[in-house]
Amino acid sequence: MKRKWLFLFLVGLMLCVLQIDGYHVFAEDEIVNEQVVMGDEQPEMIRDAQERLVTVGSGALSGTYATGSTGQSIITMTYTYTPTLDLSLGGQPIIMLQLPAEIANQINGSTAKQQSFLSLLTGTATLPAALVGSRSYDIHDTTHGFSLAYSSTYNSVYVTFPTNTVSLLGLSRWAVNFSFDVAALYQKGITIPPASNGLNYPIKGVFGSSTDGLNIINLVLGNVSQSGVIALPSMSIGTGVPNVTAPILNSPLLNLQSTVSGKIQQTQNSAYTYTVQLTITRSDGTSAPIIISSIPVDASGNFSTVLASALQYGDSVSALIIAQSKTTSNYIQSPSSATQAVSWPIQPVTSSLATPGSTQLSGTAAQTIAGTYQVALQINAGTIYTTPLNANGSFQFSNLPMFNGGETVSLSVQGLSNRTGLVLVRSTSYNQTIPYLTPAISVVQTIERLNAQGNWEVGSSVVTGQTIRYTLTTTLTNQPSTWSQQLLKAYVPNGITQLSPVTLTRTSNTGVQTPVLGTQLLTDSNLNMQYWYYQNTLPINNFTQPNTSFKLQYTGVVAQNMTGQSLPFSSVVGGADGGNTAITPQNNANSISVGDGTLRFVQSPQQISFKSIPVPTKTTTYSPSIVDTSLIVADGRVAKSQWHLLVRENLPMKSTTTNKTINQAFVYRKNGQDKPITAIASEAYAYTSPNNNNVVISWNQQNGVFLNLTPSVNINVNESYTAQLQWILSDAPL
């Protein structure tokens, strides 16, 4: 009995505190617990109470539906709060009913639609009343202090009750119920889509005080806050009004398109006027969504409008239909069509041209869609360069870093915003490797002869026994190019003796000469010829600067059996470019003729005739009547020296019919002076040839062979005699 008295005392004390301050109420067991824990610290307990919401009592929420006369859905939402203690509230009681998001999304953002929705609600608001327990009023009754409102923030319809009243425990309640006709909403432009979860429409209800604020709908308040559903997968408008569905926009929508068109998907009801409303959202956020209303629909259901400002890639467009009653203010608003994004198909670069040594790159990238285009170029994943794309699809970059060959270039076409100039869209990349410049190689083959002064000279011919020098010079002439894996083959002609070792020298573009090792003497079995061979295998030895050259050189002596022939000089020059792609080998050939390199008779008389010679009565000298050829000498020696023509009697003059002989019957006349020709050779002529040309020894009255006869028994009339002279050519000093 003592414990029960203590309990009632504590409860009474707590209720007294609440009634004085007019704040929130606690559940009974919470009051007891608070009093026991806090002891005598009553001011702290009061402050704690001020921070709490109503929790004494229980709430009930329901969402029901019925079918109207034309098959439409009629929805009723009811929330009831029943307190479990006598209480008094500060401020004004509020009941909030949160609509399904599918409905709230149709009216949020439109005050007109919110007001239409509230005006179409039917129902009652019930509040506690002394003695009778409770009293109900029309939900739109404002004469008794009720207000009906909508919160877009919380998707909620809420009723604010008159100033707080006293409730008798268990005998009274607060309640709100309202109903709406889905077809009626439909005719006010409020279209309720199917439940987003495919099953039902979630709802919520709560009881609170105006001092709590509207956010109580989102708090968990135990029995006060209730959640529920309207157990329909969709709400029907029935058959009493025409069903208006979302229109279809013609696609695609393209960048800078200035016309939008489409078609509605139902037969037009003659009692309504159909128009289309477009919503354009700009991708760059330069403005709020653009609404274009009252776009007419023709009899076939087509619509079209010219935009004040062209669309741009990334913009999005949606459309809905408004069917306006021709006799009332009612109108039907369809769901919005699927949002269609503005596309911009950009064609990639199809070709490009850049050559080593150039600072330009050109190409083509023809486009079919209107827009502002530029081409972006990236070289070796480095700096990005841009240039406008011309209307004909051509483009050109200038003043680029010079291409050396081997660079990787990546090209893409970019679409620019006509509003901001920013890049909106890019094509796929076109990648290309700049080809290496084929090295241009100058090949010079030089054949030189060693002259009598010991100097090398270029001539059109050589002679046997002469020292000859072959030089192969190869020079890189173009830039920027690389001559890699350089290959040299210089053939040694057959007919060369005393072959010297080869020298190979590299001369830089600044004139620095460096001996190069590794040249080999090989044999070409097909040609049966030897050749000097060299090939570079080290990248460090590549030619990269113009005027860098190789000089391959060797000497030999012309064989004696080469007289009248020619000595060829052939070579093969090859290698690769900077990318190690083989270049076309260059084959080169020239030759030089070979003359006789000796001192020699070119021709000499074979017959000297003396005819009708009378028998001499005294010593008499006779001129020849016939000399069949001239006497010609040539000196082909490289080092010229005086040579001597000698003559001797090889066989004395002898009768052809007898054994009679006449010795020393001939003289050699030189400049009018006669000298006997004996069996011992004597000089007839001496000369130093200035060149290799023939020297013709004159035969006249002052020079040549003459017959000198003295009367002798060995000379007979009508007798023929023959003799034999021998010519001797000598380069030895006498």
Sequence and secondary structure as in RCSB ss.txt:
>XXXX:A:sequence
MKRKWLFLFLVGLMLCVLQIDGYHVFAEDEIVNEQVVMGDEQPEMIRDAQERLVTVGSGALSGTYATGSTGQSII
TMTYTYTPTLDLSLGGQPIIMLQLPAEIANQINGSTAKQQSFLSLLTGTATLPAALVGSRSYDIHDTTHGFSLAY
SSTYNSVYVTFPTNTVSLLGLSRWAVNFSFDVAALYQKGITIPPASNGLNYPIKGVFGSSTDGLNIINLVLGNVS
QSGVIALPSMSIGTGVPNVTAPILNSPLLNLQSTVSGKIQQTQNSAYTYTVQLTITRSDGTSAPIIISSIPVDAS
GNFSTVLASALQYGDSVSALIIAQSKTTSNYIQSPSSATQAVSWPIQPVTSSLATPGSTQLSGTAAQTIAGTYQV
ALQINAGTIYTTPLNANGSFQFSNLPMFNGGETVSLSVQGLSNRTGLVLVRSTSYNQTIPYLTPAISVVQTIERL
NAQGNWEVGSSVVTGQTIRYTLTTTLTNQPSTWSQQLLKAYVPNGITQLSPVTLTRTSNTGVQTPVLGTQLLTDS
NLNMQYWYYQNTLPINNFTQPNTSFKLQYTGVVAQNMTGQSLPFSSVVGGADGGNTAITPQNNANSISVGDGTLR
FVQSPQQISFKSIPVPTKTTTYSPSIVDTSLIVADGRVAKSQWHLLVRENLPMKSTTTNKTINQAFVYRKNGQDK
PITAIASEAYAYTSPNNNNVVISWNQQNGVFLNLTPSVNINVNESYTAQLQWILSDAPL
>XXXX:A:secstr
 HHHHHHHHHHHHHHHHHHHHT     HHHHHHHHHHHTT HHHHHHHHHT    SSEEEEEEEEEE TTS EEE
EEEEEEE SS    SS EEEEEE  HHHHHHHTT HHHHHHHHHT EEEEEEEETTTEEEEEETT TTTT EEEE
ETTTTEEEEE SS     TTT  EEEEEEEEHHHHHTBT      TTSS EEEEEEEEETTT GGGGGS  TTSS
EEEEE  SS    SSS      EE S EETT  EEEEE SS   TTEEEEEEEEEE TT SSS EEEEEEEB TT
SEEEEE SS   TT EEEEEEEEEESSSS EEE      EEEE       EEE  TT S EEEE    S SEEEE
EEEETT  EEEEE  TTSEEEE S     S  EEEEEEEEE TTT  EEEE   EEEE       EEEEEEEEEE
 TTS EEE SEEETT EEEEEEEEEE STT  BEEEEEEEEE TTEES    EEEEE TTS EEE    EEEEET
TTTEEEEEEE   GGG B STT EEEEEEEEEE GGGTT EEEEEEEEEEE TT  B   EEEEEEEEEE  SEE
EEE  S EE  S    SS EEE  SEE S EEEEE  SS   EEEEEEEEEEEEESSS  EESS EEEEETTEEE
E  SS EEEEEE  SSSSEEEE  SSSSEEEEEE   TT  TT  EEEEEEEEEE S  
